[in-house]
Amino acid sequence: MDGSDDLPGSDSERIIERGETYSHTKHGQIEVTGIWKGVNQVDKAHHADERDTFIVRYSAEVNGEEVDGLTDTLDEFVQYIE
């Protein structure tokens, strides 16, 4: 690997980045507040296969209130924003 944030074995070109906003099918407009693999935070991630579990934390407005700390696995998150 060349030191970039590319994941080995990833066959998707979709990149999710911390600080970016996305349209989420369940929660509408959301902002990614963190991307985690194990105990390490990363700044961006590619779609991962089953051997790599990434967690995406995001904030959204739910019932008129700002909610931070919503989470999905990276695979689930990508499904909700596609």
CORRABEL-V119211 format. One line per field, one symbol per residue. phi: phi as a letter, one per 20 degrees, with the letter a starting at -180 (. if undefined). A space follows every 50 residues. Layout:
phi=???
This chain:
phi=.enfefefmfddefddcfnedbedfedmfccfdacccmddecebbegdef fddddddbdbeclndfddnfcbfgffgfffde
